[in-house]
């Protein structure tokens, strides 16, 4: 009994220390957001081309998810005047100097140069046994655009979003519009062309010729020179609006100039380009948001016979941390529902395979094995056959319960025992203000939210707290690697 008591006390102490550490981390992050104008995000979260960052759209720093567009921004008149950085150069390249060109370039999107490098190396290998080798000249043009920001004197919050705030539905507002919004975006556009040809000219003459051919004397230069043969022009562009022109095809030098002009004109549009970074600003730093919920005043708190106040700074601080927690809970729920749906679809697909395929190996979509397939199986315990994936996704336990039943129970338990009590606490009336508790108290100190172990994706409710999901029920990696199921081409 004494050992059991010591173990319980130790476990309680560890959880208490972890809660305090997590609270300190949130305090430091939130203070930074309250005091600063915003936060710059320039990593993989906004590099995904399946999402569309736009000025005025909601964003969660905690989850990296985009939310609805809640600011009405006229992209013609409602943004500040952007600034452009422009670069354009010609280089004679071969397999000996292409690596230096790639390494020395300061382009924000080096994909074009990397593709050119691969093409040049492949061409050199093909021509190794030839007596007459082709020459290559690369032309690179890039425009970086920044200071593309919302002009806050010309933007307005959308009516539906304002209605949520007018009715003090703060949790619903943050679920729809996110804890923060995108105030500014930086973009880049890139255009590259590679000229491959055979010529008796030396390197200096080739470089001079191509530069002149792409300039004002292009037609005269091309006509007067008869030493070029087997000309090919390879072009690639990133972040270009192709709908603005039909001039992105060049079959000769005289057409290349029109392509460059069209690419340059497309790059001048501030709304066109690959998103490189965004500036994210909490809603509490938006003037309209502050005015609607009267965030510039203190809340009076009556404790016994004395009155204390919750300052505007603390109100903003608590709203930032609590709104990010709302977004985090929504992301956890989406993740669990997405996993549940993937398991259902994958089980249906793999069950459709005929019994004769049961011993066939399935393709791991993240495999980096060589074409021989030598490392696909062997000692790899995570490899699946059709039959083993069927059994894993069915996941019948000792009580005869299927995996999808346990996943559904996990979702319902999370909603009933953590998410609903937590969000209910945040909407409680305090100081005669609906949702006032959300402005007074950090979520980790609310009774319905303080079980920190439930904040992580791989957790499930065990009746008193959240614990790690068992290995047999953790399907994230399985569905990511083997769903939808495809037969492996290797034996």
VEXNU-409246 format. One record per residue (C-alpha): residue in three letters; residue number from 1; y negated, z negated, x. Coordinates in pm, 1 decimal. Layout:
<vovexs>
ALA  NUM  Y  Z  X
...
</vovexs>
This chain:
<vovexs>
UNK  1  0.0  0.0  0.0
UNK  2  -236.9  -87.7  283.7
UNK  3  -168.3  251.0  448.7
UNK  4  -225.4  430.4  118.9
UNK  5  -556.9  244.7  70.8
UNK  6  -668.6  333.6  424.0
UNK  7  -574.8  697.1  364.3
UNK  8  -773.7  707.8  39.3
UNK  9  -1076.9  545.8  201.3
UNK  10  -1059.1  789.8  493.3
UNK  11  -1035.4  1086.3  255.9
UNK  12  -1332.1  956.6  53.4
UNK  13  -1534.4  903.6  370.6
UNK  14  -1460.2  1255.5  494.5
UNK  15  -1563.9  1408.9  163.3
UNK  16  -1881.9  1200.0  157.1
UNK  17  -1975.2  1307.3  510.9
UNK  18  -1904.5  1672.4  426.3
UNK  19  -2120.7  1650.2  113.3
UNK  20  -2405.6  1504.1  318.9
UNK  21  -2368.4  1779.0  580.3
UNK  22  -2372.0  2050.2  312.3
UNK  23  -2676.5  1891.5  149.8
UNK  24  -2860.2  1886.0  483.9
UNK  25  -2778.1  2254.3  538.1
UNK  26  -2915.4  2347.0  196.5
UNK  27  -3223.5  2133.8  256.0
UNK  28  -3307.0  2316.4  578.3
UNK  29  -3251.5  2661.2  425.0
UNK  30  -3447.7  2581.6  111.3
UNK  31  -3743.9  2432.2  299.3
UNK  32  -3762.8  2752.3  502.9
UNK  33  -3767.3  2964.0  185.4
UNK  34  -4025.8  2743.0  12.4
UNK  35  -4263.7  2749.8  306.6
UNK  36  -4218.0  3112.9  409.7
UNK  37  -4319.3  3433.3  239.3
UNK  38  -3962.1  3557.4  230.3
UNK  39  -3647.8  3634.7  424.2
UNK  40  -3545.6  3958.1  595.8
UNK  41  -3192.9  4086.2  527.0
UNK  42  -3075.4  4364.4  758.5
UNK  43  -2698.3  4324.5  783.9
UNK  44  -2389.3  4468.0  616.6
UNK  45  -2494.7  4329.4  278.4
UNK  46  -2751.4  4603.4  224.0
UNK  47  -2575.3  4873.5  430.1
UNK  48  -2324.6  4938.4  150.0
UNK  49  -2409.5  5277.8  -2.8
UNK  50  -2241.6  5177.7  -329.5
UNK  51  -2532.8  4946.8  -416.9
UNK  52  -2892.7  5048.1  -476.6
UNK  53  -3161.0  4816.3  -337.6
UNK  54  -3494.2  4874.3  -506.9
UNK  55  -3826.2  4692.2  -511.3
UNK  56  -3832.7  4440.0  -795.3
UNK  57  -3456.7  4406.2  -822.3
UNK  58  -3301.0  4059.5  -812.3
UNK  59  -3105.2  3942.9  -508.1
UNK  60  -2904.4  3638.7  -403.2
UNK  61  -2917.4  3534.5  -38.5
UNK  62  -2611.7  3310.7  -86.0
UNK  63  -2378.9  3575.2  -229.9
UNK  64  -2545.7  3894.7  -104.9
UNK  65  -2529.7  4042.7  -455.6
UNK  66  -2788.6  4256.8  -630.3
UNK  67  -2904.0  4155.2  -976.9
UNK  68  -3098.1  4325.7  -1255.2
UNK  69  -3439.5  4485.0  -1215.6
UNK  70  -3682.1  4228.5  -1361.1
UNK  71  -4013.2  4355.7  -1221.4
UNK  72  -4180.7  4667.8  -1355.0
UNK  73  -4284.2  4857.0  -1040.5
UNK  74  -4445.0  5200.9  -1045.8
UNK  75  -4315.2  5357.0  -723.6
UNK  76  -4609.6  5595.3  -715.8
UNK  77  -4898.4  5353.7  -764.0
UNK  78  -4743.1  5006.6  -749.2
UNK  79  -4650.7  4994.3  -381.5
UNK  80  -4852.9  4950.9  -66.6
UNK  81  -4926.4  5239.2  168.1
UNK  82  -4622.9  5274.4  399.1
UNK  83  -4630.9  5323.1  775.8
UNK  84  -4422.4  5585.9  955.7
UNK  85  -4272.4  5610.2  1304.6
UNK  86  -4185.8  5968.2  1398.1
UNK  87  -3983.2  6109.1  1688.4
UNK  88  -3859.0  6459.6  1769.7
UNK  89  -3699.0  6592.0  2087.9
UNK  90  -3484.6  6868.3  2239.1
UNK  91  -3209.5  6807.7  2494.6
UNK  92  -2972.4  7036.5  2676.9
UNK  93  -2640.1  6853.4  2656.1
UNK  94  -2288.7  6877.3  2793.3
UNK  95  -1998.2  6637.7  2837.9
UNK  96  -2154.4  6491.1  3154.4
UNK  97  -2487.5  6380.1  3007.6
UNK  98  -2419.9  6330.2  2634.6
UNK  99  -2324.0  5963.4  2688.0
UNK  100  -2658.0  5896.9  2858.7
UNK  101  -2845.5  6066.6  2574.9
UNK  102  -2665.1  5851.6  2316.5
UNK  103  -2715.5  5526.7  2509.5
UNK  104  -3083.4  5589.4  2583.1
UNK  105  -3175.7  5690.1  2228.3
UNK  106  -3358.3  5426.7  2025.4
UNK  107  -3264.0  5564.4  1685.9
UNK  108  -3207.2  5312.0  1408.6
UNK  109  -2920.1  5524.2  1274.5
UNK  110  -2723.2  5660.3  1573.8
UNK  111  -2454.9  5820.0  1356.5
UNK  112  -2579.8  6176.3  1413.0
UNK  113  -2578.8  6137.6  1791.0
UNK  114  -2229.1  5988.6  1785.6
UNK  115  -2102.2  6282.9  1579.6
UNK  116  -2268.5  6524.9  1822.3
UNK  117  -2111.6  6342.8  2116.2
UNK  118  -1763.3  6379.1  1966.1
UNK  119  -1823.5  6749.7  1896.5
UNK  120  -1951.4  6818.2  2249.1
UNK  121  -1653.2  6642.9  2411.8
UNK  122  -1409.2  6832.7  2186.8
UNK  123  -1579.6  7164.7  2268.0
UNK  124  -1562.5  7093.4  2641.6
UNK  125  -1187.5  7032.0  2616.9
UNK  126  -1134.1  7361.8  2435.1
UNK  127  -1335.0  7557.1  2694.8
UNK  128  -1187.0  7399.0  3006.3
UNK  129  -978.3  7705.5  3091.0
UNK  130  -1247.8  7959.0  2997.4
UNK  131  -1453.7  8139.2  3260.6
UNK  132  -1764.0  8161.8  3040.7
UNK  133  -1859.2  7836.9  2878.3
UNK  134  -2106.0  7789.4  2592.5
UNK  135  -2423.8  7586.5  2621.5
UNK  136  -2547.7  7328.9  2372.2
UNK  137  -2897.7  7213.4  2285.4
UNK  138  -2954.0  6926.9  2043.5
UNK  139  -3271.4  6874.4  1840.2
UNK  140  -3325.5  6529.3  1687.6
UNK  141  -3586.4  6419.6  1435.6
UNK  142  -3618.3  6071.4  1285.3
UNK  143  -3873.0  5898.1  1064.6
UNK  144  -3873.1  5520.9  1018.2
UNK  145  -4066.9  5392.1  716.1
UNK  146  -4177.3  5033.8  672.0
UNK  147  -4441.4  4820.9  495.9
UNK  148  -4309.4  4972.6  170.8
UNK  149  -4389.0  4669.5  -38.6
UNK  150  -4471.6  4586.9  -398.0
UNK  151  -4845.2  4554.7  -461.5
UNK  152  -4839.1  4223.5  -649.5
UNK  153  -5171.4  4302.2  -817.6
UNK  154  -5007.6  4599.2  -991.3
UNK  155  -4662.0  4472.8  -1087.6
UNK  156  -4555.4  4283.4  -1397.3
UNK  157  -4247.3  4091.2  -1498.5
UNK  158  -4046.6  4270.5  -1765.1
UNK  159  -4077.6  4137.2  -2117.9
UNK  160  -3713.1  4035.3  -2158.1
UNK  161  -3732.2  3835.3  -1834.9
UNK  162  -4055.5  3665.3  -1944.9
UNK  163  -3897.3  3576.0  -2278.6
UNK  164  -3619.0  3384.8  -2100.0
UNK  165  -3878.1  3182.5  -1906.0
UNK  166  -4093.2  3124.7  -2216.2
UNK  167  -3787.9  2972.4  -2386.6
UNK  168  -3710.4  2759.8  -2075.4
UNK  169  -3377.4  2939.2  -2025.1
UNK  170  -3396.8  2909.5  -1647.8
UNK  171  -3022.9  2927.9  -1579.4
UNK  172  -2995.9  3245.8  -1786.1
UNK  173  -3298.1  3391.6  -1606.2
UNK  174  -3146.3  3332.1  -1262.1
UNK  175  -2809.0  3467.0  -1376.2
UNK  176  -2974.7  3793.4  -1481.7
UNK  177  -3259.6  3830.6  -1230.5
UNK  178  -3109.8  3644.3  -935.7
UNK  179  -3263.9  3356.8  -737.5
UNK  180  -3492.7  3598.5  -549.2
UNK  181  -3627.3  3951.6  -575.9
UNK  182  -3673.9  4238.5  -333.1
UNK  183  -4042.4  4270.9  -241.3
UNK  184  -4027.4  4529.2  36.8
UNK  185  -3787.7  4781.7  188.4
UNK  186  -3773.0  4964.2  519.5
UNK  187  -3595.8  5299.4  540.0
UNK  188  -3505.8  5562.7  794.4
UNK  189  -3435.6  5936.3  774.3
UNK  190  -3261.7  6141.1  1039.8
UNK  191  -3211.2  6511.9  1098.5
UNK  192  -3013.2  6666.2  1384.1
UNK  193  -2926.6  7023.3  1482.1
UNK  194  -2697.9  7144.8  1757.4
UNK  195  -2732.3  7498.9  1894.4
UNK  196  -2416.4  7631.2  2059.2
UNK  197  -2434.0  7971.7  2231.5
UNK  198  -2341.5  8165.2  2541.5
UNK  199  -2610.8  8284.4  2776.9
UNK  200  -2668.2  8399.2  3135.3
UNK  201  -2986.8  8191.9  3156.2
UNK  202  -2999.6  7877.9  3365.1
UNK  203  -3048.3  7531.4  3211.1
UNK  204  -3429.1  7529.6  3234.2
UNK  205  -3456.0  7874.9  3077.4
UNK  206  -3221.8  7773.1  2794.8
UNK  207  -3426.0  7461.0  2710.7
UNK  208  -3753.9  7655.4  2719.9
UNK  209  -3613.4  7932.2  2504.6
UNK  210  -3481.7  7702.9  2231.5
UNK  211  -3804.8  7502.6  2216.2
UNK  212  -4007.8  7820.9  2181.2
UNK  213  -3760.9  7965.5  1930.4
UNK  214  -3805.4  7660.8  1708.0
UNK  215  -4183.8  7681.4  1730.0
UNK  216  -4453.9  7927.0  1629.8
UNK  217  -4326.1  8204.7  1860.7
UNK  218  -3979.3  8180.9  1715.7
UNK  219  -3932.6  8532.3  1580.7
UNK  220  -4084.4  8703.6  1881.3
UNK  221  -3879.2  8491.5  2121.1
UNK  222  -3556.0  8553.8  1933.9
UNK  223  -3613.8  8928.7  1914.1
UNK  224  -3728.0  8971.0  2271.7
UNK  225  -3432.8  8784.2  2417.8
UNK  226  -3098.7  8959.3  2419.3
UNK  227  -2900.4  8722.0  2640.6
UNK  228  -2781.0  8492.5  2359.7
UNK  229  -2437.2  8551.7  2207.9
UNK  230  -2201.2  8363.0  1973.8
UNK  231  -2482.9  8149.4  1831.9
UNK  232  -2381.4  7868.5  1597.6
UNK  233  -2617.0  7609.3  1447.8
UNK  234  -2468.2  7279.7  1325.5
UNK  235  -2698.6  7055.5  1123.3
UNK  236  -2661.4  6706.8  977.6
UNK  237  -2904.0  6484.6  790.8
UNK  238  -2906.6  6121.7  677.0
UNK  239  -3131.6  5983.7  404.2
UNK  240  -3266.5  6327.6  303.8
UNK  241  -3360.9  6438.9  -47.5
UNK  242  -3185.4  6776.2  -73.1
UNK  243  -3316.1  6832.8  -424.9
UNK  244  -3670.1  6897.8  -302.3
UNK  245  -3587.0  7222.6  -125.7
UNK  246  -3326.4  7496.7  -104.6
UNK  247  -3414.5  7559.7  259.7
UNK  248  -3147.2  7345.8  424.4
UNK  249  -2942.4  7645.8  537.3
UNK  250  -3008.5  7819.4  868.4
UNK  251  -2816.3  8126.5  982.1
UNK  252  -3056.1  8224.2  1258.8
UNK  253  -3342.6  8088.8  1466.6
UNK  254  -3604.0  8226.8  1230.5
UNK  255  -3449.9  8028.8  940.9
UNK  256  -3420.1  7708.7  1143.2
UNK  257  -3797.4  7654.5  1137.9
UNK  258  -3796.6  7648.3  756.2
UNK  259  -3518.1  7388.1  762.4
UNK  260  -3717.2  7161.6  995.9
UNK  261  -4024.7  7191.7  772.4
UNK  262  -3822.9  7108.3  460.4
UNK  263  -3658.4  6809.2  631.2
UNK  264  -3994.6  6678.2  748.5
UNK  265  -4148.6  6707.7  401.8
UNK  266  -3852.2  6523.1  251.1
UNK  267  -3887.9  6242.2  504.9
UNK  268  -4248.9  6179.9  402.3
UNK  269  -4141.2  6039.0  63.2
UNK  270  -4138.8  5654.5  97.7
UNK  271  -3863.2  5630.4  -165.3
UNK  272  -3621.6  5847.7  34.0
UNK  273  -3408.8  5727.1  322.5
UNK  274  -3126.6  5499.8  428.9
UNK  275  -3216.4  5135.0  361.2
UNK  276  -3235.4  4946.3  690.8
UNK  277  -3370.2  4609.4  575.4
UNK  278  -3517.4  4433.7  275.0
UNK  279  -3759.0  4144.7  233.7
UNK  280  -3629.4  3892.6  -19.0
UNK  281  -3869.9  3649.3  -186.6
UNK  282  -3767.6  3356.7  -414.3
UNK  283  -3893.3  3383.8  -770.2
UNK  284  -4072.1  3051.3  -730.6
UNK  285  -4312.9  3227.0  -489.9
UNK  286  -4403.2  3486.2  -752.5
UNK  287  -4740.9  3418.3  -916.6
UNK  288  -4631.3  3524.9  -1264.6
UNK  289  -4320.2  3307.6  -1247.5
UNK  290  -4529.3  3008.1  -1141.7
UNK  291  -4780.6  3066.0  -1422.2
UNK  292  -4517.8  3098.0  -1696.0
UNK  293  -4333.1  2774.2  -1614.2
UNK  294  -4651.6  2595.2  -1494.5
UNK  295  -4507.0  2536.3  -1151.1
UNK  296  -4843.8  2434.5  -1005.7
UNK  297  -4836.5  2092.4  -1176.0
UNK  298  -4637.6  1775.8  -1109.5
UNK  299  -4381.2  1626.2  -1347.6
UNK  300  -4440.6  1263.2  -1443.0
UNK  301  -4132.1  1042.7  -1419.0
UNK  302  -4132.8  704.5  -1595.0
UNK  303  -3907.5  454.4  -1413.9
UNK  304  -3928.8  112.2  -1579.0
UNK  305  -4299.0  34.7  -1606.5
UNK  306  -4406.7  256.5  -1318.4
UNK  307  -4466.9  629.8  -1311.1
UNK  308  -4376.4  858.1  -1024.0
UNK  309  -4426.8  1229.3  -987.4
UNK  310  -4215.5  1528.1  -887.6
UNK  311  -4454.9  1740.2  -684.5
UNK  312  -4484.6  2120.1  -724.9
UNK  313  -4329.8  2156.4  -379.5
UNK  314  -4017.7  1957.9  -479.8
UNK  315  -3995.3  2148.6  -807.5
UNK  316  -3993.5  2478.1  -615.9
UNK  317  -3748.6  2341.4  -359.1
UNK  318  -3499.8  2229.8  -625.5
UNK  319  -3532.9  2555.0  -818.0
UNK  320  -3454.1  2757.9  -504.8
UNK  321  -3142.5  2560.4  -410.8
UNK  322  -3018.6  2530.0  -768.5
UNK  323  -3077.6  2896.4  -853.0
UNK  324  -2876.4  3000.5  -546.2
UNK  325  -2599.6  2767.9  -665.1
UNK  326  -2604.4  2938.5  -1005.8
UNK  327  -2561.9  3275.2  -831.8
UNK  328  -2283.2  3135.3  -613.2
UNK  329  -2087.6  3009.8  -915.3
UNK  330  -2121.6  3346.0  -1086.8
UNK  331  -1994.2  3522.6  -773.4
UNK  332  -1692.2  3290.1  -750.0
UNK  333  -1608.1  3359.2  -1114.7
UNK  334  -1648.0  3735.9  -1063.7
UNK  335  -1424.1  3720.6  -757.7
UNK  336  -1147.3  3541.0  -946.8
UNK  337  -1169.9  3775.4  -1243.5
UNK  338  -1170.6  4076.9  -1009.4
UNK  339  -857.1  3947.6  -831.2
UNK  340  -688.4  3886.7  -1167.5
UNK  341  -768.2  4241.5  -1280.2
UNK  342  -650.1  4392.6  -949.4
UNK  343  -318.5  4204.7  -969.0
UNK  344  -263.4  4330.4  -1324.9
UNK  345  -337.9  4693.1  -1230.9
UNK  346  -137.0  4681.4  -909.5
UNK  347  163.6  4523.9  -1080.9
UNK  348  156.5  4795.3  -1346.2
UNK  349  135.3  5066.3  -1079.0
UNK  350  412.1  4934.2  -854.3
UNK  351  641.5  4866.7  -1151.6
UNK  352  614.8  5236.3  -1239.1
UNK  353  797.3  5330.8  -915.1
UNK  354  1160.8  5423.5  -981.6
UNK  355  1434.4  5183.9  -859.9
UNK  356  1534.1  5440.0  -596.8
UNK  357  1203.7  5366.6  -415.8
UNK  358  1258.7  4990.4  -398.8
UNK  359  1340.7  4997.8  -28.1
UNK  360  1058.2  5238.1  62.0
UNK  361  777.5  5095.3  270.5
UNK  362  425.0  5080.5  128.1
UNK  363  117.5  5191.3  320.4
UNK  364  -117.0  4919.6  442.9
UNK  365  -463.9  5069.9  393.9
UNK  366  -600.2  4859.2  681.7
UNK  367  -328.4  4955.5  928.0
UNK  368  -444.3  5075.7  1269.8
UNK  369  -100.8  5185.3  1385.8
UNK  370  -55.2  5515.6  1577.1
UNK  371  76.3  5822.8  1390.7
UNK  372  429.4  5740.5  1507.8
UNK  373  423.1  5433.2  1286.3
UNK  374  581.8  5218.8  1557.5
UNK  375  384.6  4904.9  1468.5
UNK  376  391.5  4936.4  1091.8
UNK  377  689.8  4712.5  1045.4
UNK  378  899.6  4547.2  1314.6
UNK  379  781.8  4187.4  1341.4
UNK  380  505.4  4231.4  1082.9
UNK  381  594.3  3976.1  813.9
UNK  382  309.9  4093.6  591.7
UNK  383  455.3  4443.1  546.3
UNK  384  570.6  4522.9  193.6
UNK  385  831.8  4744.3  38.8
UNK  386  806.4  4854.0  -321.9
UNK  387  1048.9  4580.1  -426.1
UNK  388  881.4  4300.7  -224.6
UNK  389  538.3  4385.0  -366.9
UNK  390  682.6  4377.7  -718.9
UNK  391  826.1  4032.6  -653.2
UNK  392  506.2  3904.9  -491.1
UNK  393  284.8  4019.6  -779.0
UNK  394  520.5  3887.4  -1041.5
UNK  395  521.8  3554.0  -856.4
UNK  396  757.0  3364.9  -1086.5
UNK  397  757.4  2994.6  -987.6
UNK  398  1019.8  2725.6  -1044.8
UNK  399  887.1  2663.2  -1395.4
UNK  400  925.0  3030.0  -1489.9
UNK  401  548.3  3088.2  -1488.2
UNK  402  417.7  3424.7  -1374.6
UNK  403  142.9  3471.2  -1115.9
UNK  404  -100.0  3625.0  -1365.8
UNK  405  -58.2  3318.0  -1589.3
UNK  406  -148.6  3087.3  -1301.0
UNK  407  -446.8  3303.8  -1207.1
UNK  408  -569.6  3292.4  -1567.8
UNK  409  -525.2  2913.9  -1574.0
UNK  410  -722.7  2891.1  -1250.5
UNK  411  -1012.4  3082.6  -1407.8
UNK  412  -1009.6  2868.9  -1722.6
UNK  413  -986.0  2542.2  -1526.9
UNK  414  -1277.9  2647.5  -1307.6
UNK  415  -1487.0  2722.7  -1617.4
UNK  416  -1387.7  2405.8  -1804.8
UNK  417  -1399.0  2150.0  -1523.5
UNK  418  -1670.7  2270.9  -1288.3
UNK  419  -1885.7  2568.9  -1385.6
UNK  420  -1960.5  2463.8  -1745.2
UNK  421  -2037.6  2095.2  -1665.0
UNK  422  -2252.6  2200.4  -1370.5
UNK  423  -2460.1  2453.8  -1564.4
UNK  424  -2485.9  2209.7  -1856.5
UNK  425  -2642.2  1951.9  -1624.0
UNK  426  -2893.4  2208.7  -1499.7
UNK  427  -3009.1  2285.6  -1852.5
UNK  428  -3060.5  1919.7  -1948.7
UNK  429  -3398.3  1805.6  -2078.0
UNK  430  -3595.7  1591.0  -1834.2
UNK  431  -3959.0  1478.7  -1865.0
UNK  432  -3971.0  1653.6  -2204.4
UNK  433  -3897.8  1981.6  -2024.2
UNK  434  -3591.8  2187.9  -2109.8
UNK  435  -3414.3  2245.4  -1779.3
UNK  436  -3625.7  1975.6  -1620.4
UNK  437  -3326.2  1827.5  -1439.2
UNK  438  -3291.4  2157.3  -1253.2
UNK  439  -3642.7  2101.7  -1116.9
UNK  440  -3594.5  1732.2  -1040.0
UNK  441  -3251.2  1707.8  -876.4
UNK  442  -3052.7  1900.1  -615.4
UNK  443  -2725.1  2031.8  -758.4
UNK  444  -2513.0  1827.9  -518.3
UNK  445  -2647.6  1509.9  -685.8
UNK  446  -2571.5  1621.0  -1041.6
UNK  447  -2256.9  1468.6  -1190.4
UNK  448  -2122.0  1804.1  -1306.3
UNK  449  -2186.1  1983.0  -975.1
UNK  450  -2121.5  1730.6  -701.0
UNK  451  -1754.9  1821.0  -639.9
UNK  452  -1831.7  2036.4  -335.8
UNK  453  -1470.8  2144.9  -288.7
UNK  454  -1508.7  2367.1  -597.0
UNK  455  -1785.1  2574.8  -436.1
UNK  456  -1541.5  2783.2  -230.5
UNK  457  -1362.8  3096.9  -344.8
UNK  458  -1010.3  2994.0  -240.0
UNK  459  -997.1  2672.2  -443.4
UNK  460  -836.4  2565.1  -768.8
UNK  461  -864.4  2260.9  -995.0
UNK  462  -577.4  2012.9  -962.4
UNK  463  -679.0  1773.1  -1240.1
UNK  464  -931.3  1560.7  -1046.7
UNK  465  -1083.9  1785.9  -781.9
UNK  466  -1050.9  2129.7  -626.4
UNK  467  -784.0  2200.6  -364.9
UNK  468  -692.3  2508.0  -163.4
UNK  469  -500.9  2775.5  -351.5
UNK  470  -135.9  2790.4  -247.5
UNK  471  -32.5  3072.5  -15.0
UNK  472  185.3  3231.8  -284.1
UNK  473  -108.6  3250.1  -526.4
UNK  474  -370.1  3374.6  -278.3
UNK  475  -362.0  3746.4  -351.7
UNK  476  -690.8  3853.5  -189.9
UNK  477  -534.1  4009.9  119.3
UNK  478  -235.2  4153.3  -64.3
UNK  479  -436.1  4348.3  -321.8
UNK  480  -687.5  4452.0  -56.3
UNK  481  -419.6  4596.2  173.2
UNK  482  -158.2  4735.1  -66.2
UNK  483  -333.5  4812.3  -393.6
UNK  484  -324.0  5068.0  -536.7
UNK  485  29.0  5102.3  -394.7
UNK  486  106.5  5416.7  -190.3
UNK  487  433.9  5505.0  -24.9
UNK  488  415.8  5499.0  353.7
UNK  489  476.2  5833.5  527.1
UNK  490  671.0  5645.8  796.4
UNK  491  1041.4  5571.8  752.9
</vovexs>
